[in-house]
């Protein structure tokens, strides 16, 4: 028995290798072979019986681990002055872990007995088990202020940038956090609200120049009116929430569900699993599980949390921060499917045939435990032959079946032919100081597509289930393009030498045929952008008009209730339809479904605008140091006042004012989306490749002003004698030229279309 590991060695191995916890894994790690395996099995049984380990099917797990976000109670400082805390919710049977609190300079002072929400990091080889970093103190919800700091002899004042808040805040001398006059600062209320005089605040973060990158998202939050402070009663409800138990739920903890998210994800609201279908009548079929955090259990209709979630409508994501729909206690903890932690969920089991067609589905309200929290890159690397310590043990039994089911779903997708736009997403990477370090287009992996297809299928199942049960809900609606927008798209296609058939009921496959014609040509990006612009905007509604872009008759959002109120409505509808509890969709909510759909469609647009404005400002700040440099790009928009150009390197959009195009007059044709020089005949249209010089970059507004140097490799002509207004000439073209303007334009455009067709 000399090669049998000690009890301490086994526990340490399981703690450090949470995915290598089967008896076989442990035996392999310590070189236990032959008859010695019997002794190892006995030792594991003893550890299990003593409560040091718990057995889930064929694996052993250490129950004595905290989730990534936990509620703590401060126990006080030790003799060295270090502050420690204990977990309030301890699920393990061993001794409570000791937690060292790592406080920042701006964090409030904490004392024994304070309850806090903290982010946890496990440590080894210390006299404590975790390091906790403060998210906020529970039971306090001080008002936050964003404003300009004005220094004074007594400290200073904060003047809010929000136009609706005309009240200044006084900052005592010891609470300025070193802020300088004119800086943008974030402050919070300190002390009780004063009946007379200015209210008091303390500076908690210095953001520097109001036009600096770190201030960008905060400005967007205030400009677009996105609520970023939770009401006290909502915070109190979140703080009082307790983990859900097994009562009234199906036990799914033995299923090897796992989460796959971006590497920097802070919440995990969906877990997946795929297995071969064991029904002999379905050869080659698959059984897919999609489990979603049971937010409805914690956010009850009519509660303060519900009112605030409805008010926000959705979470808003910026490069440097998230404005969540729910407080951290829920979004980062109780409603996040963290690895190894029991979590309440609403799950659907869907059976597919070998061709990816859904044969059946079944919804349950359950309790699950994720076997692993993985990133897209980890999962893809494992499938590509480079598994790591975490994905290796899961590769054959968990990850490969996911990809097998995905291949079947991809086959069904190809037959269905949803709209197949190729619009790469850009990712802005920031330094700790908030400066843009890089702008790159996000890599699209099969791991991303796998999760997307699983989520789409679960959303379809939810819509079909509720329709079948005649239960009101909110659908995700995407109507087909208007005839006017289709005509515009058809003209752009024709000008590019491509064809979009007319006189038939439009289907996504027709648009995909157009996109396929453009693929690999100079008009690829133009046709993709023009097709996107032809689409109507998706919205939420109680009436079902289908989802044109996905080529689906029934579609509802079910998979992200942490960050979308629409999904919470669908969860409640499922609860009511199945009789799972009293926290479902009641009559009052049903009566307001139309109003709710309109409201959350607006909050979604509000977030999109704020996110877009923030990205524009970050990109302008990133490019501000490169004013005068030349860039390549494509014409992404044409207007009477100038051209919009999307820069190839960063995806940023800039304006070329028409007044800078030369001394000739440029005619704007709204139908063909072109500008045409009256003297030179130069025609500038969507999708053309251009070289531009960056003339101005304004981080405050996010605007870029460009100077056009060449089109499709040819330098801009000097232009003729037609003078532009503001350069000494009269407005518009000369009288004689104006008379023949329409004739000239049509002739030029006709020649251009013919020339492009010949070149193709």
Secondary structure, 3 states (H helix, E strand, C coil): CCCCCCHHHHHHHHHHCCCCCEHHHHHHHHCCCCCHHHHHHHHHHHHHHCCCCEEECCEEECCCCCCCEEEEEEEEECCCCCEEEEECCCCCCCCCCCEEECCCCCCCCCCCCCEEEEEEEECCCCCCCEEEEEEEECCCCCCEEEEEEEEECCEEEEEECCCCCCCCEEEEHHHCCCCCCCCEEEEEECCCCCCCCCEEEEEEEEEECCCCHHHHHHHHHHHCCCCCCCCHHHHHHHHHCCCCCCCCCEECCCCCCEEEECCCCCCCCEEEEEEECCCCCCCCCEEEEEEEECHHHCCCCCCHHHHHHHHHCECEECCCCEECCCCHHHHHHHCCCCECCEEEEEEEEEEECCCCCEEEEEEEEEEEEECCEEEHHHHHHHHCCCCCHHHHCCHHHHHHHHHHHHHHHHHHHHHHCCCCCCCCCEEEEECCCCCEEEEEECCCCHHHHHHHHHHHHHHHHHHHHHHHCCCCCCEEEECCCCHHHHHHHHHHHHHCCCCCCCCCCCCHHHHHHHHHHHCCCCCHHHHHHHHHHHCCCCEEECCCCCECCCCECCCCCCCCCCCEHHHHHHHHHHHHHHCCCCCCCCHHHHHCHHHHHHHHHHHHHHHHHHHHHHHHHHHHHHHHHHCCCEEEEEEEEEECCEEEEEECCCCCEEEEEHHHCCCCCEEEECCCCEEEECCCCCEEECCCEEEEEEEEEECCCCEEEEEEEEECCEECCCCCCCCCECCCECCCCCHHHHHCHHHHHHHHHHHHHHHHHHHC
